[in-house]
Amino acid sequence: MPGIKNLFLLLGTAIAGLLLLHPGAAKAFFPKTQEVADKLNANYEKLGSWRVHLQLNGTWDQEIRCWRKKNLWRQEWVDSAAGASRVLRAGVGSGRRISAVFPVSADIPFPPLNLDWVSAPRKEWRSLEIEDQVKSYQFLGDRPCIVLGAKYGQSERSQVWIDLERYVPLRLITPSGIIWRWAEYYSLGNHLLPTRLIIEFPQGK
């Protein structure tokens, strides 16, 4: 009898191994891309307006103040080193469009928090050339993630890392090689919001 039990155990292990190696079975282990997008969107769809102050590199000398109401936004780069807030640059816009800047000759980027895309994740992934049908499971620190757009070790591809337990973005790599990293999330009501943002440029800045 022990021999028969061992035989069944070996057969069961072999069958399980073949199922895992079968491409169709492997796909079944990954959530559908639309399901990931929907869960991500559910965390932020009711966050229609917000205001945030960002300190640069943890200092109080300069900060970026951002306001957003639906698709409209305003941001100011402020020098607060002397105790008085002096606006160095400012800009207003809608979505991806910059409507006006101060001073007129200033070059001002889009609001750096860069979380507005979670309202329509798949549209943004397409614009960033992320092949969201390519998937892998990976860890970012101690956080389990589903990675859309890349397999393990493909760091040069456009990709997005989503926390599998909380469904919040943790890393985004754009076609130009810029890496966005959102960290240290905290809960505000039903919204999980990042308190730390790291942007890495290809030149190492």
C-alpha distance (Angstrom), angle and dihedral (degrees) to the residues before:
residue distance angle dihedral
M1 . . .
P2 3.83 . .
G3 3.80 87.9 .
I4 3.81 91.9 54.3
K5 3.84 91.1 48.2
N6 3.79 90.6 51.3
L7 3.80 90.0 48.9
F8 3.82 91.9 52.4
L9 3.81 89.9 46.7
L10 3.81 91.7 52.4
L11 3.82 91.8 46.5
G12 3.82 91.1 49.5
T13 3.81 91.6 50.0
A14 3.82 91.5 48.2
I15 3.81 92.8 49.6
A16 3.83 91.5 47.8
G17 3.80 89.6 50.2
L18 3.80 92.5 50.6
L19 3.81 90.6 49.4
L20 3.80 91.5 52.3
L21 3.80 91.0 49.6
H22 3.81 92.9 49.3
P23 3.86 109.4 99.2
G24 3.79 94.1 -138.1
A25 3.80 92.2 51.9
A26 3.80 92.1 47.8
K27 3.81 90.9 55.6
A28 3.78 90.2 54.1
F29 3.80 89.9 64.9
F30 3.82 92.6 61.9
P31 3.82 121.8 76.6
K32 3.78 114.5 -118.4
T33 3.80 114.8 -92.3
Q34 3.81 92.5 -121.1
E35 3.80 89.8 51.6
V36 3.81 90.3 54.9
A37 3.82 90.6 47.9
D38 3.81 92.3 48.5
K39 3.81 93.8 50.2
L40 3.80 90.8 47.4
N41 3.80 91.3 49.3
A42 3.83 91.9 47.4
N43 3.81 89.6 63.7
Y44 3.82 92.9 57.7
E45 3.80 110.5 20.6
K46 3.82 92.7 99.8
L47 3.79 93.3 46.6
G48 3.80 93.6 96.4
S49 3.81 98.9 155.9
W50 3.78 136.6 16.9
R51 3.79 146.0 158.0
V52 3.77 124.9 -143.5
H53 3.81 136.6 178.4
L54 3.80 116.0 -150.2
Q55 3.80 121.9 -162.3
L56 3.80 112.7 -152.7
N57 3.80 114.2 -122.0
G58 3.79 91.0 -17.7
T59 3.82 95.5 -63.0
W60 3.78 129.0 124.4
D61 3.83 94.7 -144.6
Q62 3.78 95.0 90.1
E63 3.75 132.9 15.0
I64 3.78 139.6 176.4
R65 3.78 116.8 -131.8
C66 3.78 115.6 -159.2
W67 3.79 130.8 -172.8
R68 3.77 124.5 -174.4
K69 3.79 133.4 -178.7
K70 3.77 112.3 179.2
N71 3.81 104.5 -59.0
L72 3.82 96.6 -13.0
W73 3.79 121.9 90.5
R74 3.79 142.9 176.2
Q75 3.76 128.8 -170.9
E76 3.79 136.4 -177.2
W77 3.79 131.2 -164.5
V78 3.78 104.2 -145.3
D79 3.83 132.4 -166.4
S80 3.79 106.1 -147.8
A81 3.82 99.0 162.0
A82 3.81 95.0 111.5
G83 3.79 94.3 48.5
A84 3.80 92.5 -102.3
S85 3.80 120.6 93.6
R86 3.80 111.1 -121.8
V87 3.80 117.5 -177.2
L88 3.80 109.6 -131.5
R89 3.79 98.0 176.2
A90 3.78 136.0 -2.4
G91 3.76 138.2 -176.3
V92 3.78 140.6 -179.1
G93 3.77 128.8 -162.0
S94 3.76 150.9 141.5
G95 3.78 122.7 -110.9
R96 3.81 107.4 -44.4
R97 3.81 93.5 -15.6
I98 3.82 123.8 97.9
S99 3.82 109.1 -148.0
A100 3.81 102.2 -177.9
V101 3.81 140.0 -6.8
F102 3.80 137.3 -161.0
P103 2.96 122.0 -111.2
V104 3.79 93.5 29.1
S105 3.80 93.7 -128.6
A106 3.81 94.0 50.0
D107 3.78 121.9 116.0
I108 3.80 107.6 -141.5
P109 3.81 125.7 -178.8
F110 3.77 128.1 -138.7
P111 3.81 115.3 -83.5
P112 3.81 104.7 -67.6
L113 3.81 97.8 -138.9
N114 3.84 85.9 78.4
L115 3.80 97.1 -171.4
D116 3.80 98.8 123.7
W117 3.81 90.7 92.6
V118 3.82 92.7 71.1
S119 3.83 89.1 79.1
A120 3.83 88.0 70.5
P121 3.81 105.5 15.9
R122 3.80 100.4 167.8
K123 3.80 92.6 50.6
E124 3.80 89.7 52.4
W125 3.81 92.4 45.7
R126 3.80 90.0 54.8
S127 3.82 91.6 49.8
L128 3.82 89.0 51.4
E129 3.83 91.5 50.1
I130 3.81 92.5 -115.6
E131 3.79 110.6 159.2
D132 3.79 94.8 -143.9
Q133 3.82 93.2 -172.9
V134 3.81 88.5 68.2
K135 3.80 106.0 83.6
S136 3.79 141.5 173.6
Y137 3.78 139.4 168.8
Q138 3.80 114.4 -122.2
F139 3.80 140.6 155.0
L140 3.80 125.0 -118.4
G141 3.77 102.0 -162.9
D142 3.80 103.1 -48.1
R143 3.82 94.8 -26.1
P144 3.83 119.0 105.5
C145 3.80 110.1 -134.9
I146 3.75 141.6 -175.8
V147 3.78 108.4 -138.0
L148 3.79 116.9 -152.2
G149 3.79 117.5 -160.1
A150 3.81 101.1 21.8
K151 3.77 145.5 57.5
Y152 3.80 122.7 -137.8
G153 3.80 111.7 -59.1
Q154 3.83 96.2 14.0
S155 3.79 94.9 119.5
E156 3.82 93.8 151.7
R157 3.83 94.0 64.7
S158 3.80 125.4 90.9
Q159 3.80 105.8 -101.4
V160 3.79 146.9 152.2
W161 3.81 127.5 -140.8
I162 3.82 116.9 -149.0
D163 3.81 123.2 -168.7
L164 3.81 103.8 -117.8
E165 3.80 95.7 -149.8
R166 3.81 101.4 41.5
Y167 3.83 100.7 23.8
V168 3.79 95.8 -134.0
P169 3.82 125.6 133.2
L170 3.80 115.8 -101.0
R171 3.80 104.4 170.3
L172 3.79 137.2 12.4
I173 3.81 124.3 -174.6
T174 3.81 114.4 -165.5
P175 3.84 127.5 -153.5
S176 3.82 89.6 -102.1
G177 3.81 90.8 57.3
I178 3.82 97.6 -106.8
I179 3.81 111.5 145.7
W180 3.81 121.3 -150.2
R181 3.81 115.0 -163.4
W182 3.83 121.4 -173.1
A183 3.79 114.8 -165.9
E184 3.80 145.8 166.8
Y185 3.78 98.5 36.7
Y186 3.79 121.0 -163.5
S187 3.79 131.0 -172.1
L188 3.80 120.2 -109.1
G189 3.78 105.9 -178.7
N190 3.80 103.8 -53.5
H191 3.80 93.8 -21.9
L192 3.79 125.5 95.7
L193 3.80 106.5 -148.8
P194 3.82 128.4 -175.2
T195 3.80 118.7 -122.0
R196 3.80 95.3 -170.1
L197 3.80 130.4 49.5
I198 3.79 125.7 -176.0
I199 3.81 121.2 -170.1
E200 3.81 116.5 -167.7
F201 3.79 120.0 -167.1
P202 3.82 124.3 -156.6
Q203 3.82 89.8 -111.1
G204 3.81 89.4 60.3
K205 3.82 97.0 -107.3
